[in-house]
């Protein structure tokens, strides 16, 4: 940016700024911030998968029971637990999940012990079985 004094006819010195280089810097900064911006979904806008149906008058307890798959270590090996049934592999879990109603969604509750791949396998089994809403839920420390 050039700053120089101009002399006019009256011999007064006037300060003149060349604005072209300032505009160039502004556009370069704007381009830098636009190109380095990371676009992700804000975590405060995630929607819950479990909602109460306010139109039902009965309020039966079966209206609010989602499908829950527990992923935990049993006899030093990782297993999937669906109610009282246990599954050692993802394919057998997928077949069992296909028989369940899919409206309430599926919750995958992971206890301490199994590796991440086994927990991800439970979530993929739910997707393969036709569940649109599959939610990861970490088990509490007392579980």
Order of alpha helices (4+ residues) and beta strands (2+ residues): beta-beta-alpha-beta-beta-beta-alpha-beta-alpha-beta
